């Protein structure tokens, strides 16, 4: 659901929600604000939440300050990820255009 709201037009014209190139822990590199892609290859990409006797596992997502390479996150508790703030604790290293790939 988070990606529906954060990048609803990617694929139609390719210019919406462009960010600086980022690199996730699994080596995926891109310049789109794909909030779930950043954490999908990490050991704990979901966060269990129990509600009314059912346990749900919503995916943790990267927050805007992470995509902006903002050294001081403006999010609550200086977080770079939500709901599990411990999944992303630092910024991606800056990447060159197309992550240096030709």
Secondary structure by P-SEA (a helix, b strand, c coil): cccccccccccccccccccccccccccccccccccccccccccccbbbbbcccbbbbcbbbbcccccccccccccccccccccccccccccccccccccccc
